[in-house]
Amino acid sequence: MNAAPVFILLGFVLIFLLWAALFYNNLIRGKNACDESWSDIDTELKRRYNLIPNLVETVKGYAKHEKEVLERVIQLRNAASTRHGSPKAQADDENAFIGSLRQLFAVVENYPELKADQNFLHLQKELAHTEDRIQRARRFYNANVRDLNNKVEVFPSNILAGMFGFQTREFFEIEEAGMREAPEVKV
């Protein structure tokens, strides 16, 4: 009796198992990279949310009759900071929040003494720095999502992805191109 066919069959099974393990591990690494990079975005968003009350308090001292705009900024900040759904849902919250920040900075334009206030300038600089960090974290997250989605959708790894329940992820995108820039105040 010839044992060669048994060893050949065992060789193919072993190669298949190694292939499956490699693709599975790549899927896990992709999933973990997406989770980690989303956590980075969340950290930067929290940093921004923590800066806003200080910014609003500084503006309140100068713009007492702009109460409606200030309350709207805080309301949308609170909504965005407490809702943590999908990247699309978070992006929708961020769009509304950033729009209110733009209104706040439009109000600031009417108060030259506020634009010269050192505390306000420092907060504005920190906010711009945070917006840059959010943008970098968003690009990193979206690159990880792209890589994972490719692994989930491309043959032959899509077979294993389907077997083990891996799904594509949503990109974190802000719809309006003007909202992709850090808020600015001309001094």
Secondary structure in CASP SS format (residue, H / E / C, confidence):
PFRMAT SS
TARGET T0000
AUTHOR 0000-0000-0000
METHOD secondary structure of the structure
MODEL  1
M C 1.00
N C 1.00
A C 1.00
A H 1.00
P H 1.00
V H 1.00
F H 1.00
I H 1.00
L H 1.00
L H 1.00
G H 1.00
F H 1.00
V H 1.00
L H 1.00
I H 1.00
F H 1.00
L H 1.00
L H 1.00
W H 1.00
A H 1.00
A H 1.00
L H 1.00
F H 1.00
Y H 1.00
N H 1.00
N H 1.00
L H 1.00
I H 1.00
R H 1.00
G H 1.00
K H 1.00
N H 1.00
A H 1.00
C H 1.00
D H 1.00
E H 1.00
S H 1.00
W H 1.00
S H 1.00
D H 1.00
I H 1.00
D H 1.00
T H 1.00
E H 1.00
L H 1.00
K H 1.00
R H 1.00
R H 1.00
Y H 1.00
N H 1.00
L H 1.00
I H 1.00
P H 1.00
N H 1.00
L H 1.00
V H 1.00
E H 1.00
T H 1.00
V H 1.00
K H 1.00
G H 1.00
Y H 1.00
A C 1.00
K C 1.00
H C 1.00
E C 1.00
K H 1.00
E H 1.00
V H 1.00
L H 1.00
E H 1.00
R H 1.00
V H 1.00
I H 1.00
Q H 1.00
L H 1.00
R H 1.00
N H 1.00
A H 1.00
A H 1.00
S H 1.00
T H 1.00
R C 1.00
H C 1.00
G C 1.00
S C 1.00
P H 1.00
K H 1.00
A H 1.00
Q H 1.00
A H 1.00
D H 1.00
D H 1.00
E H 1.00
N H 1.00
A H 1.00
F H 1.00
I H 1.00
G H 1.00
S H 1.00
L H 1.00
R H 1.00
Q H 1.00
L H 1.00
F H 1.00
A H 1.00
V H 1.00
V H 1.00
E C 1.00
N C 1.00
Y C 1.00
P H 1.00
E H 1.00
L H 1.00
K H 1.00
A C 1.00
D C 1.00
Q H 1.00
N H 1.00
F H 1.00
L H 1.00
H H 1.00
L H 1.00
Q H 1.00
K H 1.00
E H 1.00
L H 1.00
A H 1.00
H H 1.00
T H 1.00
E H 1.00
D H 1.00
R H 1.00
I H 1.00
Q H 1.00
R H 1.00
A H 1.00
R H 1.00
R H 1.00
F H 1.00
Y H 1.00
N H 1.00
A H 1.00
N H 1.00
V H 1.00
R H 1.00
D H 1.00
L H 1.00
N H 1.00
N H 1.00
K H 1.00
V H 1.00
E H 1.00
V C 1.00
F C 1.00
P C 1.00
S H 1.00
N H 1.00
I H 1.00
L H 1.00
A H 1.00
G H 1.00
M H 1.00
F C 1.00
G C 1.00
F C 1.00
Q C 1.00
T C 1.00
R C 1.00
E C 1.00
F C 1.00
F C 1.00
E C 1.00
I C 1.00
E C 1.00
E C 1.00
A H 1.00
G H 1.00
M H 1.00
R H 1.00
E C 1.00
A C 1.00
P C 1.00
E C 1.00
V C 1.00
K C 1.00
V C 1.00
END
